[in-house]
Amino acid sequence: MPEIEFTIKEETGEMELLVEGVQGSACSDIAKLVTDLVGAPAREENTGEYYVRPQTLRQVRQKS
């Protein structure tokens, strides 16, 4: 299940956003939705999950 974690630094007011549980570029889509609602984070960095390629199921059918 995807999780979104916000951290706001009291000293500077900067927000950090962490999206976990989403693989591949779908993470960017979620981050964009959140930043459209609450504003841009102080910095942006991709986690290892971002670089995971989605697994696809290959099906081969033979003609009868």
N, CA, C and O atoms as a Maestro MAE file, in Angstrom:
{
 s_m_m2io_version
 :::
 2.0.0
}

f_m_ct {
 s_m_title
 :::
 protein
 m_atom[256] {
  # First column is atom index #
  i_m_mmod_type
  r_m_x_coord
  r_m_y_coord
  r_m_z_coord
  i_m_residue_number
  s_m_chain_name
  s_m_pdb_residue_name
  s_m_pdb_atom_name
  i_m_atomic_number
  :::
  1 25 0.840 -1.169 0.000 1 A "MET " " N  " 7
  2 3 0.000 0.000 0.000 1 A "MET " " CA " 6
  3 2 0.895 1.245 0.000 1 A "MET " " C  " 6
  4 15 1.831 1.334 0.795 1 A "MET " " O  " 8
  5 25 0.616 2.194 -0.876 2 A "PRO " " N  " 7
  6 3 1.425 3.419 -0.933 2 A "PRO " " CA " 6
  7 2 1.307 4.238 0.350 2 A "PRO " " C  " 6
  8 15 0.251 4.300 0.978 2 A "PRO " " O  " 8
  9 25 2.407 4.854 0.711 3 A "GLU " " N  " 7
  10 3 2.434 5.754 1.871 3 A "GLU " " CA " 6
  11 2 3.082 7.066 1.464 3 A "GLU " " C  " 6
  12 15 4.060 7.082 0.715 3 A "GLU " " O  " 8
  13 25 2.534 8.159 1.959 4 A "ILE " " N  " 7
  14 3 3.087 9.489 1.706 4 A "ILE " " CA " 6
  15 2 3.421 10.097 3.052 4 A "ILE " " C  " 6
  16 15 2.563 10.193 3.930 4 A "ILE " " O  " 8
  17 25 4.679 10.509 3.215 5 A "GLU " " N  " 7
  18 3 5.146 11.078 4.477 5 A "GLU " " CA " 6
  19 2 5.587 12.521 4.249 5 A "GLU " " C  " 6
  20 15 6.381 12.804 3.352 5 A "GLU " " O  " 8
  21 25 5.067 13.421 5.064 6 A "PHE " " N  " 7
  22 3 5.447 14.830 5.017 6 A "PHE " " CA " 6
  23 2 6.300 15.152 6.229 6 A "PHE " " C  " 6
  24 15 6.013 14.697 7.336 6 A "PHE " " O  " 8
  25 25 7.345 15.931 6.023 7 A "THR " " N  " 7
  26 3 8.141 16.455 7.129 7 A "THR " " CA " 6
  27 2 8.282 17.949 6.907 7 A "THR " " C  " 6
  28 15 8.728 18.388 5.847 7 A "THR " " O  " 8
  29 25 7.898 18.735 7.916 8 A "ILE " " N  " 7
  30 3 8.048 20.192 7.835 8 A "ILE " " CA " 6
  31 2 9.033 20.609 8.908 8 A "ILE " " C  " 6
  32 15 8.823 20.359 10.095 8 A "ILE " " O  " 8
  33 25 10.107 21.245 8.478 9 A "LYS " " N  " 7
  34 3 11.133 21.695 9.414 9 A "LYS " " CA " 6
  35 2 10.648 22.974 10.095 9 A "LYS " " C  " 6
  36 15 10.331 23.961 9.431 9 A "LYS " " O  " 8
  37 25 10.595 22.945 11.414 10 A "GLU " " N  " 7
  38 3 10.107 24.093 12.172 10 A "GLU " " CA " 6
  39 2 10.973 25.334 11.975 10 A "GLU " " C  " 6
  40 15 10.468 26.456 11.928 10 A "GLU " " O  " 8
  41 25 12.278 25.121 11.860 11 A "GLU " " N  " 7
  42 3 13.203 26.253 11.774 11 A "GLU " " CA " 6
  43 2 13.040 27.028 10.464 11 A "GLU " " C  " 6
  44 15 13.088 28.258 10.452 11 A "GLU " " O  " 8
  45 25 12.848 26.299 9.366 12 A "THR " " N  " 7
  46 3 12.842 26.940 8.052 12 A "THR " " CA " 6
  47 2 11.479 26.919 7.364 12 A "THR " " C  " 6
  48 15 11.242 27.683 6.428 12 A "THR " " O  " 8
  49 25 10.581 26.045 7.828 13 A "GLY " " N  " 7
  50 3 9.281 25.911 7.171 13 A "GLY " " CA " 6
  51 2 9.346 25.075 5.902 13 A "GLY " " C  " 6
  52 15 8.344 24.956 5.196 13 A "GLY " " O  " 8
  53 25 10.501 24.494 5.596 14 A "GLU " " N  " 7
  54 3 10.642 23.673 4.400 14 A "GLU " " CA " 6
  55 2 9.919 22.341 4.573 14 A "GLU " " C  " 6
  56 15 9.929 21.750 5.653 14 A "GLU " " O  " 8
  57 25 9.297 21.884 3.498 15 A "MET " " N  " 7
  58 3 8.587 20.618 3.515 15 A "MET " " CA " 6
  59 2 9.364 19.581 2.723 15 A "MET " " C  " 6
  60 15 9.898 19.870 1.651 15 A "MET " " O  " 8
  61 25 9.421 18.368 3.263 16 A "GLU " " N  " 7
  62 3 9.978 17.234 2.536 16 A "GLU " " CA " 6
  63 2 8.855 16.226 2.358 16 A "GLU " " C  " 6
  64 15 8.019 16.050 3.245 16 A "GLU " " O  " 8
  65 25 8.843 15.570 1.214 17 A "LEU " " N  " 7
  66 3 7.794 14.622 0.862 17 A "LEU " " CA " 6
  67 2 8.448 13.302 0.485 17 A "LEU " " C  " 6
  68 15 9.380 13.275 -0.319 17 A "LEU " " O  " 8
  69 25 7.962 12.203 1.063 18 A "LEU " " N  " 7
  70 3 8.483 10.876 0.751 18 A "LEU " " CA " 6
  71 2 7.313 9.996 0.339 18 A "LEU " " C  " 6
  72 15 6.359 9.830 1.098 18 A "LEU " " O  " 8
  73 25 7.383 9.434 -0.861 19 A "VAL " " N  " 7
  74 3 6.364 8.515 -1.357 19 A "VAL " " CA " 6
  75 2 6.984 7.124 -1.362 19 A "VAL " " C  " 6
  76 15 8.016 6.905 -1.996 19 A "VAL " " O  " 8
  77 25 6.353 6.177 -0.655 20 A "GLU " " N  " 7
  78 3 6.852 4.807 -0.584 20 A "GLU " " CA " 6
  79 2 5.763 3.843 -1.028 20 A "GLU " " C  " 6
  80 15 4.572 4.136 -0.914 20 A "GLU " " O  " 8
  81 25 6.183 2.691 -1.533 21 A "GLY " " N  " 7
  82 3 5.239 1.657 -1.912 21 A "GLY " " CA " 6
  83 2 4.717 1.792 -3.330 21 A "GLY " " C  " 6
  84 15 3.763 1.113 -3.709 21 A "GLY " " O  " 8
  85 25 5.337 2.665 -4.118 22 A "VAL " " N  " 7
  86 3 4.948 2.845 -5.512 22 A "VAL " " CA " 6
  87 2 6.206 2.680 -6.349 22 A "VAL " " C  " 6
  88 15 7.207 3.358 -6.120 22 A "VAL " " O  " 8
  89 25 6.151 1.772 -7.324 23 A "GLN " " N  " 7
  90 3 7.331 1.516 -8.139 23 A "GLN " " CA " 6
  91 2 7.227 2.225 -9.477 23 A "GLN " " C  " 6
  92 15 6.139 2.425 -10.018 23 A "GLN " " O  " 8
  93 25 8.384 2.598 -9.994 24 A "GLY " " N  " 7
  94 3 8.449 3.205 -11.323 24 A "GLY " " CA " 6
  95 2 7.984 4.642 -11.347 24 A "GLY " " C  " 6
  96 15 7.917 5.312 -10.317 24 A "GLY " " O  " 8
  97 25 7.668 5.097 -12.528 25 A "SER " " N  " 7
  98 3 7.334 6.508 -12.717 25 A "SER " " CA " 6
  99 2 5.975 6.888 -12.146 25 A "SER " " C  " 6
  100 15 5.654 8.076 -12.095 25 A "SER " " O  " 8
  101 25 5.164 5.925 -11.714 26 A "ALA " " N  " 7
  102 3 3.887 6.245 -11.073 26 A "ALA " " CA " 6
  103 2 4.116 7.082 -9.813 26 A "ALA " " C  " 6
  104 15 3.244 7.848 -9.402 26 A "ALA " " O  " 8
  105 25 5.277 6.933 -9.214 27 A "CYS " " N  " 7
  106 3 5.635 7.731 -8.041 27 A "CYS " " CA " 6
  107 2 5.633 9.220 -8.384 27 A "CYS " " C  " 6
  108 15 5.166 10.040 -7.593 27 A "CYS " " O  " 8
  109 25 6.151 9.565 -9.550 28 A "SER " " N  " 7
  110 3 6.177 10.966 -9.976 28 A "SER " " CA " 6
  111 2 4.766 11.520 -10.127 28 A "SER " " C  " 6
  112 15 4.513 12.683 -9.810 28 A "SER " " O  " 8
  113 25 3.847 10.687 -10.612 29 A "ASP " " N  " 7
  114 3 2.460 11.119 -10.769 29 A "ASP " " CA " 6
  115 2 1.835 11.440 -9.415 29 A "ASP " " C  " 6
  116 15 1.131 12.439 -9.271 29 A "ASP " " O  " 8
  117 25 2.095 10.588 -8.426 30 A "ILE " " N  " 7
  118 3 1.564 10.820 -7.087 30 A "ILE " " CA " 6
  119 2 2.194 12.060 -6.476 30 A "ILE " " C  " 6
  120 15 1.496 12.883 -5.884 30 A "ILE " " O  " 8
  121 25 3.504 12.202 -6.614 31 A "ALA " " N  " 7
  122 3 4.196 13.369 -6.066 31 A "ALA " " CA " 6
  123 2 3.663 14.653 -6.694 31 A "ALA " " C  " 6
  124 15 3.524 15.661 -6.002 31 A "ALA " " O  " 8
  125 25 3.365 14.634 -7.985 32 A "LYS " " N  " 7
  126 3 2.834 15.823 -8.654 32 A "LYS " " CA " 6
  127 2 1.467 16.194 -8.099 32 A "LYS " " C  " 6
  128 15 1.190 17.373 -7.878 32 A "LYS " " O  " 8
  129 25 0.609 15.202 -7.869 33 A "LEU " " N  " 7
  130 3 -0.707 15.481 -7.282 33 A "LEU " " CA " 6
  131 2 -0.567 16.147 -5.913 33 A "LEU " " C  " 6
  132 15 -1.258 17.118 -5.604 33 A "LEU " " O  " 8
  133 25 0.338 15.605 -5.106 34 A "VAL " " N  " 7
  134 3 0.526 16.146 -3.758 34 A "VAL " " CA " 6
  135 2 1.099 17.559 -3.819 34 A "VAL " " C  " 6
  136 15 0.628 18.445 -3.106 34 A "VAL " " O  " 8
  137 25 2.102 17.780 -4.654 35 A "THR " " N  " 7
  138 3 2.704 19.113 -4.722 35 A "THR " " CA " 6
  139 2 1.733 20.138 -5.308 35 A "THR " " C  " 6
  140 15 1.812 21.319 -4.971 35 A "THR " " O  " 8
  141 25 0.821 19.705 -6.180 36 A "ASP " " N  " 7
  142 3 -0.217 20.621 -6.667 36 A "ASP " " CA " 6
  143 2 -1.126 21.076 -5.526 36 A "ASP " " C  " 6
  144 15 -1.637 22.196 -5.542 36 A "ASP " " O  " 8
  145 25 -1.324 20.201 -4.535 37 A "LEU " " N  " 7
  146 3 -2.194 20.531 -3.403 37 A "LEU " " CA " 6
  147 2 -1.484 21.334 -2.314 37 A "LEU " " C  " 6
  148 15 -2.047 22.289 -1.779 37 A "LEU " " O  " 8
  149 25 -0.254 20.950 -1.987 38 A "VAL " " N  " 7
  150 3 0.407 21.565 -0.829 38 A "VAL " " CA " 6
  151 2 1.645 22.378 -1.167 38 A "VAL " " C  " 6
  152 15 2.218 23.011 -0.280 38 A "VAL " " O  " 8
  153 25 2.071 22.380 -2.410 39 A "GLY " " N  " 7
  154 3 3.256 23.132 -2.796 39 A "GLY " " CA " 6
  155 2 4.455 22.231 -3.000 39 A "GLY " " C  " 6
  156 15 4.441 21.056 -2.634 39 A "GLY " " O  " 8
  157 25 5.480 22.793 -3.581 40 A "ALA " " N  " 7
  158 3 6.679 22.022 -3.929 40 A "ALA " " CA " 6
  159 2 7.548 21.768 -2.702 40 A "ALA " " C  " 6
  160 15 7.658 22.632 -1.833 40 A "ALA " " O  " 8
  161 25 8.171 20.578 -2.621 41 A "PRO " " N  " 7
  162 3 9.085 20.298 -1.509 41 A "PRO " " CA " 6
  163 2 10.384 21.078 -1.674 41 A "PRO " " C  " 6
  164 15 10.679 21.599 -2.750 41 A "PRO " " O  " 8
  165 25 11.151 21.150 -0.594 42 A "ALA " " N  " 7
  166 3 12.413 21.889 -0.610 42 A "ALA " " CA " 6
  167 2 13.427 21.251 -1.558 42 A "ALA " " C  " 6
  168 15 14.230 21.951 -2.175 42 A "ALA " " O  " 8
  169 25 13.392 19.929 -1.671 43 A "ARG " " N  " 7
  170 3 14.288 19.228 -2.583 43 A "ARG " " CA " 6
  171 2 13.560 17.996 -3.104 43 A "ARG " " C  " 6
  172 15 12.584 17.535 -2.513 43 A "ARG " " O  " 8
  173 25 14.051 17.476 -4.216 44 A "GLU " " N  " 7
  174 3 13.433 16.296 -4.815 44 A "GLU " " CA " 6
  175 2 14.506 15.262 -5.108 44 A "GLU " " C  " 6
  176 15 15.557 15.584 -5.662 44 A "GLU " " O  " 8
  177 25 14.234 14.013 -4.733 45 A "GLU " " N  " 7
  178 3 15.199 12.939 -4.921 45 A "GLU " " CA " 6
  179 2 14.422 11.642 -5.143 45 A "GLU " " C  " 6
  180 15 13.463 11.366 -4.422 45 A "GLU " " O  " 8
  181 25 14.823 10.853 -6.123 46 A "ASN " " N  " 7
  182 3 14.162 9.576 -6.392 46 A "ASN " " CA " 6
  183 2 14.760 8.487 -5.515 46 A "ASN " " C  " 6
  184 15 15.973 8.442 -5.306 46 A "ASN " " O  " 8
  185 25 13.897 7.604 -5.001 47 A "THR " " N  " 7
  186 3 14.361 6.471 -4.204 47 A "THR " " CA " 6
  187 2 14.612 5.280 -5.125 47 A "THR " " C  " 6
  188 15 14.372 5.364 -6.329 47 A "THR " " O  " 8
  189 25 15.085 4.192 -4.572 48 A "GLY " " N  " 7
  190 3 15.338 2.993 -5.353 48 A "GLY " " CA " 6
  191 2 14.083 2.439 -6.003 48 A "GLY " " C  " 6
  192 15 14.147 1.858 -7.086 48 A "GLY " " O  " 8
  193 25 12.934 2.617 -5.344 49 A "GLU " " N  " 7
  194 3 11.672 2.126 -5.906 49 A "GLU " " CA " 6
  195 2 11.348 2.776 -7.245 49 A "GLU " " C  " 6
  196 15 10.711 2.161 -8.100 49 A "GLU " " O  " 8
  197 25 11.779 4.002 -7.424 50 A "TYR " " N  " 7
  198 3 11.505 4.710 -8.672 50 A "TYR " " CA " 6
  199 2 12.129 3.989 -9.865 50 A "TYR " " C  " 6
  200 15 11.576 4.004 -10.964 50 A "TYR " " O  " 8
  201 25 13.266 3.369 -9.647 51 A "TYR " " N  " 7
  202 3 14.009 2.743 -10.731 51 A "TYR " " CA " 6
  203 2 13.635 1.280 -10.972 51 A "TYR " " C  " 6
  204 15 14.207 0.636 -11.851 51 A "TYR " " O  " 8
  205 25 12.684 0.751 -10.203 52 A "VAL " " N  " 7
  206 3 12.235 -0.627 -10.396 52 A "VAL " " CA " 6
  207 2 11.319 -0.667 -11.616 52 A "VAL " " C  " 6
  208 15 10.388 0.129 -11.740 52 A "VAL " " O  " 8
  209 25 11.599 -1.600 -12.504 53 A "ARG " " N  " 7
  210 3 10.757 -1.754 -13.692 53 A "ARG " " CA " 6
  211 2 9.573 -2.638 -13.340 53 A "ARG " " C  " 6
  212 15 9.738 -3.659 -12.672 53 A "ARG " " O  " 8
  213 25 8.382 -2.259 -13.780 54 A "PRO " " N  " 7
  214 3 7.228 -3.108 -13.496 54 A "PRO " " CA " 6
  215 2 7.372 -4.462 -14.190 54 A "PRO " " C  " 6
  216 15 7.853 -4.549 -15.320 54 A "PRO " " O  " 8
  217 25 6.953 -5.501 -13.502 55 A "GLN " " N  " 7
  218 3 7.024 -6.830 -14.086 55 A "GLN " " CA " 6
  219 2 5.799 -7.061 -14.952 55 A "GLN " " C  " 6
  220 15 4.679 -6.719 -14.573 55 A "GLN " " O  " 8
  221 25 6.023 -7.638 -16.104 56 A "THR " " N  " 7
  222 3 4.915 -7.940 -17.005 56 A "THR " " CA " 6
  223 2 4.825 -9.443 -17.187 56 A "THR " " C  " 6
  224 15 5.828 -10.155 -17.120 56 A "THR " " O  " 8
  225 25 3.635 -9.904 -17.413 57 A "LEU " " N  " 7
  226 3 3.397 -11.312 -17.632 57 A "LEU " " CA " 6
  227 2 3.312 -11.557 -19.125 57 A "LEU " " C  " 6
  228 15 2.470 -10.975 -19.808 57 A "LEU " " O  " 8
  229 25 4.174 -12.408 -19.626 58 A "ARG " " N  " 7
  230 3 4.176 -12.720 -21.050 58 A "ARG " " CA " 6
  231 2 3.314 -13.946 -21.303 58 A "ARG " " C  " 6
  232 15 3.419 -14.958 -20.610 58 A "ARG " " O  " 8
  233 25 2.480 -13.833 -22.286 59 A "GLN " " N  " 7
  234 3 1.643 -14.959 -22.665 59 A "GLN " " CA " 6
  235 2 1.908 -15.289 -24.127 59 A "GLN " " C  " 6
  236 15 1.887 -14.415 -24.993 59 A "GLN " " O  " 8
  237 25 2.154 -16.558 -24.378 60 A "VAL " " N  " 7
  238 3 2.398 -17.031 -25.741 60 A "VAL " " CA " 6
  239 2 1.272 -17.997 -26.092 60 A "VAL " " C  " 6
  240 15 1.026 -18.975 -25.386 60 A "VAL " " O  " 8
  241 25 0.612 -17.708 -27.174 61 A "ARG " " N  " 7
  242 3 -0.470 -18.582 -27.619 61 A "ARG " " CA " 6
  243 2 -0.067 -19.245 -28.919 61 A "ARG " " C  " 6
  244 15 0.482 -18.608 -29.818 61 A "ARG " " O  " 8
  245 25 -0.343 -20.508 -29.002 62 A "GLN " " N  " 7
  246 3 -0.058 -21.244 -30.220 62 A "GLN " " CA " 6
  247 2 -1.351 -21.384 -31.027 62 A "GLN " " C  " 6
  248 15 -2.426 -21.602 -30.469 62 A "GLN " " O  " 8
  249 25 -1.227 -21.256 -32.336 63 A "LYS " " N  " 7
  250 3 -2.403 -21.443 -33.186 63 A "LYS " " CA " 6
  251 2 -2.700 -22.919 -33.289 63 A "LYS " " C  " 6
  252 15 -1.793 -23.740 -33.420 63 A "LYS " " O  " 8
  253 25 -3.949 -23.246 -33.230 64 A "SER " " N  " 7
  254 3 -4.355 -24.669 -33.314 64 A "SER " " CA " 6
  255 2 -4.537 -25.082 -34.746 64 A "SER " " C  " 6
  256 15 -4.875 -26.234 -35.017 64 A "SER " " O  " 8
  :::
 }
 m_bond[255] {
  # First column is bond index #
  i_m_from
  i_m_to
  i_m_order
  :::
  1 1 2 1
  2 2 3 1
  3 3 4 2
  4 3 5 1
  5 5 6 1
  6 6 7 1
  7 7 8 2
  8 7 9 1
  9 9 10 1
  10 10 11 1
  11 11 12 2
  12 11 13 1
  13 13 14 1
  14 14 15 1
  15 15 16 2
  16 15 17 1
  17 17 18 1
  18 18 19 1
  19 19 20 2
  20 19 21 1
  21 21 22 1
  22 22 23 1
  23 23 24 2
  24 23 25 1
  25 25 26 1
  26 26 27 1
  27 27 28 2
  28 27 29 1
  29 29 30 1
  30 30 31 1
  31 31 32 2
  32 31 33 1
  33 33 34 1
  34 34 35 1
  35 35 36 2
  36 35 37 1
  37 37 38 1
  38 38 39 1
  39 39 40 2
  40 39 41 1
  41 41 42 1
  42 42 43 1
  43 43 44 2
  44 43 45 1
  45 45 46 1
  46 46 47 1
  47 47 48 2
  48 47 49 1
  49 49 50 1
  50 50 51 1
  51 51 52 2
  52 51 53 1
  53 53 54 1
  54 54 55 1
  55 55 56 2
  56 55 57 1
  57 57 58 1
  58 58 59 1
  59 59 60 2
  60 59 61 1
  61 61 62 1
  62 62 63 1
  63 63 64 2
  64 63 65 1
  65 65 66 1
  66 66 67 1
  67 67 68 2
  68 67 69 1
  69 69 70 1
  70 70 71 1
  71 71 72 2
  72 71 73 1
  73 73 74 1
  74 74 75 1
  75 75 76 2
  76 75 77 1
  77 77 78 1
  78 78 79 1
  79 79 80 2
  80 79 81 1
  81 81 82 1
  82 82 83 1
  83 83 84 2
  84 83 85 1
  85 85 86 1
  86 86 87 1
  87 87 88 2
  88 87 89 1
  89 89 90 1
  90 90 91 1
  91 91 92 2
  92 91 93 1
  93 93 94 1
  94 94 95 1
  95 95 96 2
  96 95 97 1
  97 97 98 1
  98 98 99 1
  99 99 100 2
  100 99 101 1
  101 101 102 1
  102 102 103 1
  103 103 104 2
  104 103 105 1
  105 105 106 1
  106 106 107 1
  107 107 108 2
  108 107 109 1
  109 109 110 1
  110 110 111 1
  111 111 112 2
  112 111 113 1
  113 113 114 1
  114 114 115 1
  115 115 116 2
  116 115 117 1
  117 117 118 1
  118 118 119 1
  119 119 120 2
  120 119 121 1
  121 121 122 1
  122 122 123 1
  123 123 124 2
  124 123 125 1
  125 125 126 1
  126 126 127 1
  127 127 128 2
  128 127 129 1
  129 129 130 1
  130 130 131 1
  131 131 132 2
  132 131 133 1
  133 133 134 1
  134 134 135 1
  135 135 136 2
  136 135 137 1
  137 137 138 1
  138 138 139 1
  139 139 140 2
  140 139 141 1
  141 141 142 1
  142 142 143 1
  143 143 144 2
  144 143 145 1
  145 145 146 1
  146 146 147 1
  147 147 148 2
  148 147 149 1
  149 149 150 1
  150 150 151 1
  151 151 152 2
  152 151 153 1
  153 153 154 1
  154 154 155 1
  155 155 156 2
  156 155 157 1
  157 157 158 1
  158 158 159 1
  159 159 160 2
  160 159 161 1
  161 161 162 1
  162 162 163 1
  163 163 164 2
  164 163 165 1
  165 165 166 1
  166 166 167 1
  167 167 168 2
  168 167 169 1
  169 169 170 1
  170 170 171 1
  171 171 172 2
  172 171 173 1
  173 173 174 1
  174 174 175 1
  175 175 176 2
  176 175 177 1
  177 177 178 1
  178 178 179 1
  179 179 180 2
  180 179 181 1
  181 181 182 1
  182 182 183 1
  183 183 184 2
  184 183 185 1
  185 185 186 1
  186 186 187 1
  187 187 188 2
  188 187 189 1
  189 189 190 1
  190 190 191 1
  191 191 192 2
  192 191 193 1
  193 193 194 1
  194 194 195 1
  195 195 196 2
  196 195 197 1
  197 197 198 1
  198 198 199 1
  199 199 200 2
  200 199 201 1
  201 201 202 1
  202 202 203 1
  203 203 204 2
  204 203 205 1
  205 205 206 1
  206 206 207 1
  207 207 208 2
  208 207 209 1
  209 209 210 1
  210 210 211 1
  211 211 212 2
  212 211 213 1
  213 213 214 1
  214 214 215 1
  215 215 216 2
  216 215 217 1
  217 217 218 1
  218 218 219 1
  219 219 220 2
  220 219 221 1
  221 221 222 1
  222 222 223 1
  223 223 224 2
  224 223 225 1
  225 225 226 1
  226 226 227 1
  227 227 228 2
  228 227 229 1
  229 229 230 1
  230 230 231 1
  231 231 232 2
  232 231 233 1
  233 233 234 1
  234 234 235 1
  235 235 236 2
  236 235 237 1
  237 237 238 1
  238 238 239 1
  239 239 240 2
  240 239 241 1
  241 241 242 1
  242 242 243 1
  243 243 244 2
  244 243 245 1
  245 245 246 1
  246 246 247 1
  247 247 248 2
  248 247 249 1
  249 249 250 1
  250 250 251 1
  251 251 252 2
  252 251 253 1
  253 253 254 1
  254 254 255 1
  255 255 256 2
  :::
 }
}
